[in-house]
Amino acid sequence: MLTVKDLMKIKAIDGLKIVAGEEGIHNPISIVNIIENPDAFDWLSPNELLLSTGYIFKSSIELQNRIIKELAELNCAGLVVKMKRYFDKIPQNMIDEANKYGLPLLELPFEYTLSNVISIINEKVSGEYDLLNRKTLDMHNIFFKITLEGGGIAKISSMLSETISNPIIIVDKDWRLVHHTEHPQNKSPLEYYLDFSSKKPVFNKEFIDSIPKNLSEMKKSIKRSYHSEDAEIKCRVIPIAASNDIYGYIVIWQSVRKLTEFDYINLQQASTIMALELIKAREIKELELRIKQDSFDDLLSGKITSQEALQTLCYLHGLNPSYMYYSIVINIEVNEVAKIEDMITRKYTMESVAKKCVGIIYEMAHKATGEIKCFYRNNRVIILVGQNEDRPPITINEAKQYANELLDLLLNKTKETFLIGIGQQYSKISSLYKSFSESNEMIKLMQQKNLQNKVTHYEDYSVHHFLESNIKEAALEEFFRKCLGKVYDHDQIHGTSYMLTLENHFLNNLNVTETSKAMFLHRNTLIYRIDRIKEILNVDLKHSEELLRIQLALKIFRILNKNM
């Protein structure tokens, strides 16, 4: 990667001279920018080389010193000051500060324009981005895999902390703790400075009030300091947001090392994934709060937390509290019943059908891989299957085989049609509510997607569950429209296949050669299509945030059943 030392070898900017901070002469440079605004510190990134005429700090020694300190703490590459505009020579106090913090301070001859210098250096830097892009895509895939495998915020936080080598605190939008990950090399322990024991905000009022409330003011991470009686901890704060709504914040407790450009990219990726996790958690919570009818409903909504109450419920309803349980939900498609105009008649007819189904299920209870408890709610029949803890856990295939046998029998003995959703097996009956929720989500998925399979297990559709069951369709549609709506509309109007091209390009890891082979296209034809897509979307398919948004939109594209 291009370093400050390499600048001295560029003939196009001959005369560039380092006057202080030679300790940082090997600092890498990722991008070049002009700094002429003292409020720009929140928007700067590690490895940025800053250029200035000196106008903003020409009359303030305090600001001169502050700029050197801030740039050094942000891990910027260095500061270049153009001579003979506002300074004949760089002030001694800035030289002293630059030497103190090891920030390269350079003089630029008067004859060069800042815009020309930026162009020259950025041209040298651009070739270094291929490796960074590959590393970024690898981290994106890791975060996405954690999410799809159900690792949740805890595992994402752990991976992020390990990657950026700093402690992580994740809070909700009210600054209450969601999760925190300590780092073994942290010399300012989180639990010493922050209170994780209560439901109150984790950070003090001074810190919270310093954070912009409007998402437009902090789309990137911002630098803040956490002050306590005996320390000042540098922090980086990034919002966890989606569709202009803030769901929480990631706070980097920057006590181990400074962040790099790659770290900032990882932060952006993690914040997007965590936004989906928090949306998911919120939707699940809202669903669970609506489920409450009788003692079974209390169990299936996870409301029974007392061990004594759980034992009583199991005794009353013939459940074994030491068994492993999973849930099967059978949705009766009320095609014929729905035609009955009288509401009372329709209700009792539906109950009659449901009771008949319960009886049929008990008739073949011996086929189940455990003891069953069966009951109905409206047009849904619920089966709880319990296994002795000494038996091997039920496999997905075994659960689906039993459900398919049930489906065949119900179809033979009734005139109705059915959808069957199966949840995962849990070792404790107190977690049965999770399996019940999963079964219902599978029913919902089959109804929305009109799937040919009438029996589905929760683990069959983990991606769909993650993106669809816990995010409202309107939000998915809005996200898709914002990201890829222009490409989709172009296909519909002009009969092109740019959506299919883009999907295959991502499936082949953005590799032009592999994509062209997979689509039986000439390489130049594919490149033309990709260039047209870039033009339509006004993107370059290089930035990690763009890549993540497009990949999510492609997943949503399939979920929303968009036609090619």
Secondary structure, DSSP 4 states (H G I P E B T S, - for coil): --BHHHHTT-GGGTT-EEEE-GGGTT-B--EEEE---TTGGGG--TTEEEEE-SGGGTT-HHHHHHHHHHHHHTT--EEEEETTSS-SS--HHHHHHHHHHT--EEEE-TTS-HHHHHHHHHHHHHTTHHHHHHHHHHHHHHHHHHHHTT-HHHHHHHHHHHHHTS-EEEEETT--EEEEE--TT-SS-HHHHS--SSSS-SS-HHHHHTS-SSGGG-SS-EEEEEE-SS-EEEEEEEEEEETTEEEEEEEEE--S-PPPHHHHHHHHHHHHHHHHHHHHHHHHHHHHHH--SSHHHHHHTT----HHHHHHHHHHHT--TTSEEEEEEEEEE-TTGGG---HHHHHHHHHHHHHHHHHHHHHTGGGSSSEEEEEEETTEEEEEEEE-TTSPPPPHHHHHHHHHHHHHHHHHH-S-EEEEEEPPPBSSGGGHHHHHHHHHHHHHHHHHHT-S-SEEEGGGGHHHIIIIITS-HHHHHHHHHHHHHHHHHHHHHH---HHHHHHHHHHTTT-HHHHHHHHT--HHHHHHHHHHHHHHHT--S-SHHHHHHHHHHHHHHHHTT---
